Amino acid sequence: MASLTLDKVRKAFGPVEVLKEINLSIDDGEFLVLVGPSGCGKSTLLNLIAGLETSTDGEIRIGDRVINDVHPKDRNIAMVFQSYALYPNMTVRKNITFGLEIRGVSNAERDKAVADVAKLLQIEPLLDRKPAQLSGGQRQRVAMGRALVRDPDIFLFDEPLSNLDAKLRVDMRTEIKKLHQRLGSTIVYVTHDQIEAMTLASRIAVMKGGILQQFDTPQNIYERPNNMFVAGFIGSPSMNFMDATLRDENGTLSVHIDREGSPISLPLFEAPESYRAYAGKKVVFGIRPEALTHKRSSSDSADSQYVNFDSKVEVIEPTGADTMTVIEIAGKEIVARVRPDRAPTPGESMTFSADMSQISLFDPDSELRI
Amino acid sequence: MQPSLPGKAQATLREVLPRLVLSPSLFLILLFVYGFIIYTGYLSLTDSRMLPSYDLEGFGNYANLWGQRNWLVALQNLAIFGILYIAICSVLGLVLAILLDQKIRGEGILRPIYLYPMALSFIVTGTAWKWFLDPGLGLENTMHLWGWESFTFNWIKDRDMAIYTVVIAAVWQSSGFVMAMFLAGLRGIDSEIMKAAQMDGASRWSLYTRIVIPQLRPVFLSAFVVLAHLAIKAYDLVIALTNGGPGRATELPATFMYSYTFTRNQMGVGASSAVIMLAMIASIIVPYLYSELRERR
């Protein structure tokens, strides 16, 4: 177990730069999730940590040890692959102990290590089977067992759940989280699934185009996204964006959305100082579906500041717990999250409440958070 | 859509047409392959000499065959040739494939170079190697011209060594093809498995011996089947290279069959040797086909 530091790490394949100056640092026992759309460089970054590829520039440290030029096998890292990468010609037991055998661990110790890991992952009955005889979830467990048995400093997971069906994925997600809590190991986990990132991580690194967009705790990333990409990528359904103008009305800033017929004006009662500079300018108004609900009053929740407006309902999508209500504002489809018993019928007009304490404003040019 | 009468006729035609088109070739194969297999089997039980005769005489030809020293020599040669040919081709093909799989530059040029001998007929291979191995013309002569007077390489004229020259020529022809098979097998191995082994700390040697080569088992089987039936059928190579000689030193079952059937007026014995060869090949191919077809299901 150890901390991990990436210092100005760059990676280029010829003239193509796939990672641009990545700075990350996690403490011992943290669960770091690298998340981003495909091609964002997250797997490359993981391969750099694993030592399967070498960085063009920068420094990678485990604890205080610089590992840039250390062979993968000497980094004391274990990795779980997307395809599980089990050796098809060996039994589960052999798969798990192969790494130990190569390292010259004695027979007795190997047997004990396998027994411990098998018990932990509940794969004892599978030990003498071949990988081809296992289901996807079982292979996943064996792959994790192979990583666990070596007791490494850092575990790397490369999209380990993407080949499982939806139900099993949720189960295994919980299991990985439990395992992390029990073992307290340092984990770096790559995924393109933002829900996995939110549920598992102690810290998330959102990446796009080889650039680290934001590196923070899940809650901070959700509530205070650095830019429009992070805001749109994290959260499902994703954040609504509307073109708006910030107006100064007698000292109170308000978000003004130009809508045909009846413009919407949403006052900000506790606007941060940073908003001042944008008074009278165009901004992008971002609000998450759950902050946009059926009509409520501020007495419902002390911290919230509800502002009401009317809109026609286009489509409703019931999910059981909530009904996603699609409305159209200034040519954009906006999703609101409404309690099922308050759900409207499509075509009807309804009053919505926006919780102005949970909004984000972005600069329309730089797309950065204001 | 309502099936109209022309529509119905069309549907019937669509069903019948493929069978109609295939039927001539099916008929020809049934007659000239399977028909003549049965005919040969029948002849092996008759007293045919120079011309086919239809008087059955039971298994006398088979008893005669197994009493022939020439036949036993041919079988012994086949054993030497077959084992060495299959073993050397497999090992050489595997090594070449592994070397070629190291992401080397120019793979696109090297691969066809190794594969090219397979495009040649065995007759061409045999003739070329006959000249190359001939002490008066080829390697030995060249070495002498270059000044290495004591160099001798006259296996092709040596009764005990001639069979090995057949092995050399056949290996030269086929190992590139086996390499291509192994290369395809290597390319089929998940690259993440290689990475996992690397992280497990496997050396290059143990990576190949413990993880990669065991996964190539199906390729070994395919290569064995292809090479084994080529070995049993081997005829043209021997004819072109040594013509069964010196003496009868490189006689193989196929050349034995030909000479007994068509030049020594022992058609019954020749036919029975052909049946034995068929049985040998069938014992390799049939289980293979059976396992392949069962896997597909």
Interface residues (C-beta under 8 A of the other chain):
Chain A: A50 G51 L52 P72 K73 I77 A78 M79 F81 Q82 S83 Y84 A85 L86 Y87 P88 N89 M90 F98 G99 I102 R103 R146
Chain B: D190 E192 I193 K195 A196 A197 Q198 M199 D200 G201 A202 S203 S206 R210 I211 P214 Q215 R217
